[in-house]
Amino acid sequence: MNNLTLIIPAKNEKESLPKVLDELKNYDLKILIVLEKEDEETIQSTKNHNCRIVFQHGKGYGDALITGINSVDTELFCIFNADGSFNPNELIKMHEQINTTKADFIFGTRYEKDCGSDDDTIITLIGNYIFTKIGKLFFNLNITDILYTYVLGKTSKAKDLNLKSKDFKFCVELPIKAKRKGYKLANSKAYERSRIGGKKKVNAFKDGFLILLAMVRLFFNK
């Protein structure tokens, strides 16, 4: 997988990030950590690991991912959480799928047979179900877990999307714009683990409302 770069947004993840990087040591890939320049404790936590650090100029989850995508120089990229919730073993299957299915983007899913999550709540479960349904009905998206950003894709195609969302609206902007460009999307079975430490950065109600507004805007701005 030496043609793959992991993009890890790592704001205030000093506790979990070193453990995640330890788990990734045996994988033949590149690692790109994206965070704010002021986050000195998280930066310090990476000192014994082989990774590249890029500082985002703005704020927010989406801003970090856009900064990361624009900094990748390998054929493929993958968004990877710094909190330990993503299982790196699933990278192998996703990497194989992008070749065997000829897809441009592979989306991890927690909501198919033999999948699941240790981190979901009833609120996030219902919210994701609704947003995924909206994606299918109004944007003809074939992905089954629209808010799970365990995404592996072709770097050149991602850079071509002109992504702009600086916050969690990024989660829906990427697949919707990719679909409109005519790129092929595919699902890959995944299981979300419990986060190692730190606090969840998503506010289910606030961010859910913003994501809904983003989907409405994207629907009318074709």
C-alpha positions in Angstrom: 0.0 0.0 0.0 2.9 2.3 -0.6 0.7 4.4 -3.0 -1.5 5.4 0.0 -1.4 8.3 2.4 -3.5 8.4 5.5 -4.8 11.8 6.4 -5.3 12.0 10.1 -7.0 15.2 11.5 -5.7 15.3 15.1 -6.9 18.3 17.0 -6.3 17.8 20.7 -5.6 14.0 20.4 -2.4 13.8 22.4 -3.7 10.8 24.4 -4.9 8.6 21.5 -2.8 9.6 18.5 0.5 7.9 19.7 -1.4 4.6 20.2 -3.0 4.9 16.7 0.4 5.6 15.2 1.9 2.5 17.0 -0.9 0.4 15.5 0.0 1.6 12.0 3.7 0.9 12.2 3.5 -2.4 10.3 1.6 -0.9 7.3 3.5 0.1 4.2 1.9 3.6 3.7 2.5 7.3 4.4 1.0 9.2 7.3 0.0 12.8 7.2 -1.1 14.5 10.5 -3.1 17.7 10.1 -3.6 20.0 13.1 -3.3 23.5 14.3 0.1 25.0 14.9 -0.8 25.9 18.5 -1.6 22.3 19.4 1.8 21.7 20.8 0.9 18.8 23.0 -0.4 16.7 20.1 2.6 17.7 18.0 4.9 16.5 20.8 3.1 13.2 21.0 4.2 12.3 17.5 7.9 12.8 18.0 8.8 9.1 18.1 6.8 8.2 15.0 7.4 8.3 11.3 4.8 10.8 10.0 4.6 14.1 8.3 2.9 17.1 10.0 1.0 19.7 8.1 -0.6 22.8 9.8 -4.0 23.9 8.8 -4.4 27.7 8.3 -8.1 27.7 9.2 -10.2 25.9 11.8 -12.5 22.9 11.7 -12.6 19.3 10.7 -13.4 19.9 7.1 -10.6 22.5 6.9 -8.1 19.9 8.2 -9.2 17.3 5.7 -9.1 19.7 2.7 -5.6 20.8 3.8 -4.6 17.1 4.0 -6.0 16.2 0.6 -4.2 19.1 -1.0 -1.0 18.0 0.6 -1.1 14.4 -0.5 1.3 13.3 -3.2 0.5 9.6 -3.5 -2.1 8.1 -5.9 -4.5 7.2 -3.1 -5.5 8.8 0.2 -7.6 7.7 3.1 -9.2 9.7 5.9 -8.3 8.1 9.2 -9.4 9.1 12.7 -6.9 9.9 15.4 -9.1 8.6 18.2 -8.6 4.9 17.6 -12.1 4.2 16.3 -11.0 3.1 12.9 -9.6 -0.4 12.5 -6.4 -0.3 10.3 -7.0 -3.9 9.3 -9.9 -2.7 7.2 -7.5 -0.6 5.1 -6.3 -3.7 3.3 -9.7 -4.6 2.2 -10.6 -1.1 1.1 -7.3 -0.8 -0.8 -8.1 -4.1 -2.6 -11.6 -2.9 -3.4 -10.6 0.3 -5.1 -8.7 -1.9 -7.6 -11.2 -4.8 -8.0 -14.3 -2.6 -8.2 -12.7 0.1 -10.3 -14.2 2.6 -7.8 -12.9 6.1 -7.3 -14.0 6.3 -3.7 -14.5 3.5 -1.1 -16.8 4.5 1.9 -16.6 2.4 5.1 -20.0 1.5 6.4 -21.3 0.5 9.8 -24.8 -0.3 8.7 -24.6 -3.5 6.6 -24.6 -7.1 7.7 -21.6 -8.0 9.9 -20.9 -4.3 10.5 -21.5 -2.2 13.6 -20.3 0.5 16.0 -19.2 0.7 19.6 -19.5 4.5 19.5 -23.0 5.0 18.1 -25.9 6.4 20.1 -29.6 6.2 19.3 -29.4 9.9 18.2 -26.5 9.5 15.9 -28.0 6.2 14.6 -31.3 7.8 13.7 -29.6 10.9 12.3 -27.3 8.9 10.1 -30.2 6.8 8.8 -32.1 10.0 7.8 -29.1 11.7 6.1 -28.2 8.5 4.3 -31.9 8.2 3.0 -31.8 11.9 1.9 -28.5 11.1 0.0 -30.1 8.2 -1.7 -33.4 9.9 -2.6 -32.2 13.3 -3.7 -28.6 12.7 -4.8 -28.8 9.0 -6.0 -26.0 8.0 -3.6 -25.4 4.3 -3.3 -23.4 4.6 0.0 -25.1 3.2 3.1 -23.3 5.3 5.8 -23.0 8.9 4.6 -21.6 10.4 7.8 -18.8 7.8 8.4 -15.7 9.4 7.0 -13.6 6.3 6.8 -13.0 7.1 3.1 -10.3 5.8 0.8 -10.1 7.4 -2.7 -8.1 8.5 -5.6 -6.2 11.7 -4.7 -6.6 13.4 -8.1 -10.3 12.9 -8.1 -10.7 14.3 -4.6 -8.7 17.4 -5.5 -10.9 17.9 -8.5 -14.0 18.2 -6.3 -13.3 21.8 -5.1 -14.3 20.9 -1.6 -15.1 23.9 0.6 -16.8 22.8 3.8 -14.6 23.7 6.8 -16.6 21.8 9.4 -18.5 18.5 9.5 -20.5 19.4 6.4 -17.5 18.0 4.6 -19.0 14.5 5.3 -21.8 15.0 2.8 -20.1 17.4 0.5 -17.5 14.9 -0.6 -19.9 12.0 -1.7 -22.4 14.4 -3.2 -19.9 16.2 -5.3 -18.1 13.0 -6.3 -21.4 11.5 -7.5 -22.2 14.6 -9.5 -18.8 14.4 -11.2 -19.7 10.9 -12.3 -17.2 9.2 -10.1 -17.8 5.6 -9.0 -18.6 5.1 -5.2 -18.5 1.8 -3.4 -19.1 0.6 0.2 -16.8 -1.4 2.4 -17.9 -3.2 5.5 -16.5 -1.7 8.7 -16.8 -1.8 12.5 -16.3 1.4 14.5 -14.4 0.8 17.7 -14.7 2.8 20.9 -12.4 5.8 20.9 -9.3 5.5 23.0 -9.5 8.9 24.8 -10.3 12.5 24.5 -13.7 14.0 23.8 -16.0 13.6 20.8 -15.9 16.7 18.7 -19.3 16.2 17.0 -22.4 17.9 18.5 -25.2 15.7 17.3 -27.9 18.4 17.1 -25.9 21.4 16.1 -23.7 19.6 13.5 -26.7 17.6 12.3 -28.7 20.8 11.6 -25.7 22.2 9.7 -25.3 19.1 7.7 -29.0 19.2 6.7 -28.7 22.8 5.6 -25.6 21.8 3.5 -27.6 19.0 1.8 -30.4 21.5 1.0 -27.9 24.0 -0.5 -26.2 21.3 -2.5 -29.5 20.1 -3.9 -30.5 23.5 -5.2 -26.9 24.5 -6.3 -26.3 21.9 -9.0 
